[in-house]
Amino acid sequence: MSFPALYRVELLKAIETIDLAKVGQAIEVFAEAREQGRTIFVCGNGGSASSASHFVADMVKGASYNRAKRFRILSLVDSVPTLTAYSNDVSYECVFVQQLQNFAQPGDVVMAFSGSGNSPNVLRAVEYGNSIGCRTIALTGRDGGKLGPLAQLNIQISNPHMGRIEDGHLIVMHMISYYFMEAE
């Protein structure tokens, strides 16, 4: 079997681990946040940072453009000056939580992408979100790491391969964003 064919076979197995009921719960959280004018904050590292930015773009433009109700959603990974200032002057572990301390309010949503589920800066963000009364959602992989049980809602791609975990996360974020683009 060729590598692309094998990758596809293994990816389909990873996709099968997506708990669709939990994706439905995430859609409900996003719908409530939009209705209540709550802000949604999204974060992650590396490929997960790209997924966070991609998801926010889909929600800001695709799920909000020309609609009476719009999403208030921000990526905590997109301000390079803020990230590098905190990383250099304080620690990389605090880059997301410090931003949340400036902006997050009780009832807002904190969504964290982490394939391993063990990124300290992502864990701190979700811990802080929980501590002030935010709704917290995690997209994790493997066994969920420390993040899975920390978040109020964990959507996990139960697969050891980081590429397939990230592929699964993209599918989940498209299930959510395209619900608001196509099903509403």
C-alpha positions as CSV (number, residue, x, y, z in Angstrom):
1,M,0.0,0.0,0.0
2,S,1.3,3.5,-0.9
3,F,2.0,6.0,1.9
4,P,-0.9,8.3,0.9
5,A,-3.2,5.3,0.9
6,L,-2.0,4.1,4.3
7,Y,-2.3,7.6,5.7
8,R,-5.9,7.8,4.4
9,V,-6.7,4.5,6.0
10,E,-5.3,5.6,9.3
11,L,-6.9,9.0,9.1
12,L,-10.3,7.4,8.6
13,K,-9.8,5.4,11.8
14,A,-8.8,8.6,13.6
15,I,-12.0,10.4,12.3
16,E,-14.1,7.6,13.7
17,T,-13.0,8.5,17.2
18,I,-14.7,11.9,17.0
19,D,-17.6,12.0,19.5
20,L,-20.3,13.7,17.5
21,A,-22.5,14.3,20.6
22,K,-19.6,16.4,22.0
23,V,-19.3,18.3,18.8
24,G,-23.1,19.0,19.1
25,Q,-22.5,20.3,22.6
26,A,-19.8,22.6,21.4
27,I,-22.1,24.0,18.7
28,E,-24.7,24.7,21.5
29,V,-22.0,26.5,23.5
30,F,-21.1,28.6,20.5
31,A,-24.7,29.4,19.7
32,E,-25.4,30.5,23.3
33,A,-22.2,32.6,23.4
34,R,-23.3,34.4,20.2
35,E,-26.8,34.9,21.5
36,Q,-25.6,36.3,24.8
37,G,-22.9,38.5,23.2
38,R,-20.1,36.5,24.9
39,T,-16.5,36.5,23.7
40,I,-14.8,33.3,22.6
41,F,-11.1,33.1,23.0
42,V,-9.1,30.4,21.1
43,C,-5.5,29.3,21.6
44,G,-2.9,26.6,20.8
45,N,0.7,26.1,19.9
46,G,2.4,25.2,16.7
47,G,0.0,23.5,14.3
48,S,-2.7,24.0,16.9
49,A,-2.0,27.8,16.8
50,S,-2.6,27.6,13.1
51,S,-5.8,25.7,13.7
52,A,-6.9,28.3,16.3
53,S,-6.3,31.1,13.8
54,H,-8.1,29.2,11.0
55,F,-11.1,28.5,13.2
56,V,-11.4,32.2,14.2
57,A,-11.2,33.3,10.6
58,D,-14.0,30.8,9.7
59,M,-16.2,32.1,12.5
60,V,-15.5,35.8,12.1
61,K,-16.0,35.8,8.3
62,G,-17.8,32.7,7.2
63,A,-20.2,32.3,10.2
64,S,-20.8,36.0,10.8
65,Y,-20.6,37.9,7.5
66,N,-23.9,39.4,6.5
67,R,-25.7,38.0,9.5
68,A,-27.7,39.8,12.2
69,K,-26.0,37.9,15.0
70,R,-22.2,37.8,14.8
71,F,-19.5,35.9,16.7
72,R,-17.3,37.8,19.1
73,I,-14.2,35.5,18.7
74,L,-10.5,36.2,19.1
75,S,-7.4,34.1,18.6
76,L,-4.9,34.5,21.4
77,V,-2.1,33.4,19.1
78,D,-2.2,36.2,16.6
79,S,-0.6,39.1,18.4
80,V,3.1,38.4,17.8
81,P,4.2,41.5,19.8
82,T,2.1,40.4,22.8
83,L,3.3,36.8,22.6
84,T,7.0,37.7,22.3
85,A,6.8,40.4,25.0
86,Y,5.4,38.0,27.6
87,S,7.6,35.1,26.4
88,N,10.7,37.2,26.7
89,D,9.9,39.2,29.8
90,V,7.9,36.8,31.9
91,S,7.5,33.2,30.5
92,Y,6.0,31.4,27.6
93,E,3.7,29.6,30.0
94,C,1.7,32.8,30.7
95,V,1.2,34.1,27.1
96,F,-2.5,33.1,26.9
97,V,-3.6,33.5,30.5
98,Q,-2.2,37.1,30.7
99,Q,-4.3,38.0,27.7
100,L,-7.4,36.4,29.2
101,Q,-6.8,38.4,32.4
102,N,-7.1,41.6,30.3
103,F,-10.2,40.6,28.4
104,A,-12.1,37.5,29.6
105,Q,-15.4,37.8,31.6
106,P,-17.5,35.2,33.4
107,G,-19.7,33.5,30.8
108,D,-17.2,33.8,28.0
109,V,-15.7,30.8,26.2
110,V,-12.1,29.6,26.2
111,M,-11.3,27.0,23.5
112,A,-7.9,25.3,23.5
113,F,-6.3,23.2,20.8
114,S,-3.6,20.8,22.0
115,G,-2.7,17.5,20.3
116,S,-0.8,16.3,23.4
117,G,-3.1,18.0,25.9
118,N,-0.1,18.9,28.0
119,S,1.0,22.4,26.8
120,P,1.6,24.5,30.0
121,N,0.4,27.7,28.4
122,V,-2.8,26.1,27.2
123,L,-3.4,24.5,30.6
124,R,-3.0,27.8,32.3
125,A,-5.5,29.4,30.0
126,V,-8.2,26.8,30.6
127,E,-7.5,26.8,34.4
128,Y,-8.0,30.6,34.4
129,G,-11.1,30.3,32.3
130,N,-12.6,27.8,34.7
131,S,-11.6,29.9,37.7
132,I,-13.5,33.0,36.5
133,G,-16.6,31.1,35.2
134,C,-15.9,30.8,31.5
135,R,-17.1,27.8,29.6
136,T,-14.1,25.8,28.5
137,I,-13.7,23.5,25.5
138,A,-10.6,21.4,24.6
139,L,-9.7,19.8,21.3
140,T,-7.1,17.1,22.3
141,G,-5.5,14.0,21.0
142,R,-4.1,10.7,22.2
143,D,-5.4,10.2,25.8
144,G,-6.4,13.9,26.2
145,G,-3.4,14.6,28.4
146,K,-3.9,16.9,31.4
147,L,-6.1,19.2,29.3
148,G,-8.9,16.7,28.6
149,P,-10.2,16.4,32.1
150,L,-9.4,20.0,32.9
151,A,-11.8,21.4,30.3
152,Q,-15.6,21.2,30.8
153,L,-15.9,19.7,27.3
154,N,-13.2,17.7,25.7
155,I,-13.4,16.6,22.0
156,Q,-10.6,14.1,21.7
157,I,-9.0,12.5,18.6
158,S,-7.9,9.2,20.2
159,N,-4.9,8.6,17.9
160,P,-1.2,8.7,18.7
161,H,-0.2,10.4,15.4
162,M,0.1,14.2,15.7
163,G,-0.8,14.8,12.0
164,R,-3.9,12.8,12.2
165,I,-4.9,14.5,15.5
166,E,-4.5,17.9,13.8
167,D,-6.5,16.6,10.8
168,G,-9.2,15.5,13.1
169,H,-9.2,18.9,14.9
170,L,-9.7,20.6,11.5
171,I,-12.6,18.4,10.8
172,V,-14.2,19.2,14.2
173,M,-13.7,22.9,13.7
174,H,-15.3,22.7,10.3
175,M,-18.2,20.8,11.7
176,I,-18.7,23.6,14.1
177,S,-18.1,26.6,11.8
178,Y,-20.0,25.1,8.8
179,Y,-23.0,24.4,11.1
180,F,-23.3,28.1,11.4
181,M,-22.6,28.7,7.7
182,E,-24.9,26.1,6.3
183,A,-27.3,24.5,8.8
184,E,-28.7,27.6,10.4
